[in-house]
Amino acid sequence: MRNKRFVKHTSRAFAILMSAMMAVGIAMPVNAAGKKDSKKEDKTETVYVNANADGSVDKITVSDWLKNHSSSDTLEDFSNLENIKNVKGDETFTQNADGSIVWDSKGNDIYYQGESNEELPVTMKVTYYLDGQQMDPKDMAGKSGEVKIRFDYYNNSNETVKVKGKNYNIKTPFTMVTGMILSSDVFSNIEVTNGKVISDGDKNVVVGLAFPGLKSSLNLASYDKLDDNQTVKLTYTDSTGTQQTVTAITKSVAADTKYNEHLHPGADEVYFVPETGELVFGDDVYDSIRAGKDLSVDYKKTEFAAKDVRPEHYFNCTAVDNTTGEVSNYRTAGTQNMMYQINFSQTLVVNTEGCDSINLAVGRTISDITNICNDLDVMEANLKSVEKRINDCDENDKTTLANLNELKSQIETEIQLQKTVLGKTLGSAITTCQSAKDELNVALADHGSRYNRMSMTKSKLEQQQNDTKEAKSDNEDADLGEAYVNFSEADLLYQATLNATSKILGQSLLNFI
């Protein structure tokens, strides 16, 4: 933020006007009494911290809201706050020595406030800069220039939880809202990151928002920015059968000192352009790769930008946790298949990997078209500028007119060539999109066939279930009288059969002579 002048009592003003609010929505149990069958009550707590200029705590005020869902006559709570007072009603309370509180709620919600001396789970540090130099706020009084105020939050509350057999250190989620009131007579051109500036003409209210600990808990740190020391290596077998390795040189577009320097590598060099992901080959390297085979590219990144393609979804890659050193391999055959058992000794892959359904070439093609259109816009703007200069030029200045007309002709030629390239790129884009569509249709068909298989298995299991229930019912629901009669008949028949058999077997050959 910039200021017009810095008044004498700046540091004091910061100490008074700067505040931080830690808002935490919690489901804390509150005991309800006075009614039978009362449902569980809950409590929402908000902590307000008045901070000094350096971010240290000056005063802590806690506001609590006891929600009386069951309209109970009394509510039981626990608090270690001092100077507790009802801020929204006339309900009274009784506090015991152990900190328990009984509110005479009379069926109402209770809103109360108190002061705390407890250590905060989140601490804050404020750093000041004047014209780029860090400075104590007391030393900034009476000075003017470009002012920068940085707020850093430290979440000191964490818990170890186990997820899928692994232990993770998770920070307790907090929302931090920091507010400052800055006079319009002192400060101007105020900008804020992760916040908002609200002005009423006389003063500016600057509000910042932060979620300390969220980044580390969700492992988001690796997606903040690109690492400047990226490594890209190319490995291939040349025409003689010798394996060659070339390390690409990173050439950023933004760091170009010459026009399109990143597109003109040396004959034996390879440039990697991080903004576009392109590899630009030198003539000798290109010829050697064309004559060879088995080209592979190893790409090492330690950090990723937001919206970057997740490499584990598309490529053979290895992820290394810089903290624990844990190594995870991705895209190894079968490692990302989600297998569900759908029947006895029968499993089914239920997922479809992104690399098998989404073609990244579509994104690159769209990016190419966008770049060409942007270049055309620049060329056409340059053409209009040259035409205006020609119209404004003195007719007698033949040399200038000749140079301008030559420049106009060159730009028109470039525009025509760029339009030709655009036409070919659009044609290629149609083919690429159609190919991507076909690839997606194949993935959908494969997914559909697995769905049909699962549906058939489900129908078969349902039929087996019905047959089993029917057989079970026939056994368990049989009439006892009828079953006894049938058993008796079967037993008599069995005995008669035994008797007849014994008589037949008891005779010998002599009985038939």
Summary of the structure (lengths in Angstrom):
residues: 513
radius of gyration: 39.5
end to end distance: 130.8
largest distance: 153.0
contacts: 1290
relative contact order: 0.06
helix: 35%
strand: 32%
